[in-house]
């Protein structure tokens, strides 16, 4: 999508350009006002407003976002946001305009990556959210087959039966290769694209273009390992399958439960996931610690730990996608009560030092005099 800037100095232009480059995955580019889809103007500069009005007179389809430090300033047909502006606020404003009118038809899947998702940060720990009251913890479900998650799981199962590699293709040259004999997934998706496509509902048949709200059904083919290696050598990178599928499952869930499972059904976690490779909250860690030691239902875990069922559903869906969750069919799974799990005790270096200092015994007055002597 093409963006023109009006009334911006060179420093501001450079800052906006960097936001588009690093946060929009190439979906937004700076362009001339004669070809731009959206204009961003500094409304505190009268020349910028006049310039936009002149262009809009000959190009009525040009939409605008106005930046202003004046709290009461408004303008017809201009979406005004207040200074100072965070990068996510600017992207949200662009998304809002792009999702209406003719611009919605021009949005691409790359735009979905920019608008439906912010990049996965370097921190492995996500911000903790307070659990919802029990009365508001409604169970929402989703059909995995309506998302990329279900397509990959189905393709992987079929590939295992065929002893071949499944190639899931969508949006032109985007691919995901799954081989049941390998612990790695091959793909050329960026992290932001993976998040966007995880959230996108499949809307049509294979071969179509994706939009910011949906994804055309991927094409799936099966080839030998030699053929897969020859076709995609140097064109994809490797991701641990458990990590890729855990992330995909968690992002697709968004606190919902897969439609073919039940909140009261007891399940078990085969082993600890590799949580060093993806972001998590303290509650995620507590859920995993509780669950890996004893088969439990999702509702039981939520009640025992005092967390929301939505958090439990997300962890369960992630574990299911990664192949780590199973139904508790053994009799022993129904006998023992799950042990109580303490709060997660992982501490940073600074926290550990402070704890040591606070635990030190106070020095008596006599001892202080001896040390001074």
PERAJO-V917734 format. One line per field, one symbol per residue. psi: psi as a letter, one per 30 degrees, with the letter a starting at -180 (. if undefined). burial: I if it has 16 or more other C-alpha atoms within 10 Angstrom, else O. Layout:
psi->???
burial->???
This chain:
psi->kkkkkkgkleeeeeeeeeeeeffghgfklkllffflekkjkjffjeeeeeeeeeefefiffklkkkkkfjfgklkkgkjkkkllkleeeeeeeeeeefglaffeffkleeeeeeefklkklfkfklkkkkkllefgikjklljefgleeeeeeeeeeeeeefhakkjjklicgklkkkjffkgkkklgkleeeeeefefkkkfalkflklafflkkklkklklleeeeeeegkffllkkkeeeeeeeeeeeeehglkkfglkffkkllkelkliffglllleeeeeeeeeeffkklleeeeeeefhllfeeeeeeeeeeeefgfklkjfkefffekkklkkllkgklleeeeeeeeeffkkkkleeeeeeee.
burial->IOIIIIIOOOOOIOOIIOIIOOIIIOIIIIIOIOOIIIIIIIIOOOOIIOOIOOOIOOIOOIIIIIIIOOOOOOOOOIIIIOOOOOOOOIIOIIIOIIIOOOIIOOIIIIIIIIIIIIIOOOOOIOOOOOIOOOOOOOOOIIOIIOIIIIIIIOIIOIIOOOIIIIIIIIIOOOIIIIIIOOOIIIIIIOIIIIIIIIIIIIIOOIOOIIIIIIIIIIOIOIOOOOOIOOOOOOOIOOOOIIIIIIIIIIIIIIIIIIOOOOIOOIIIIOOOIOIOIIIIOIIIIIIIIIIIIIIIIIIIIIOOIOIIIIIIIIIIIIIIIIIIIOOIOOOOIOOOOIOOOOOOOOOOOOOOOOOOOOOOOOOOOOOOOOOOO
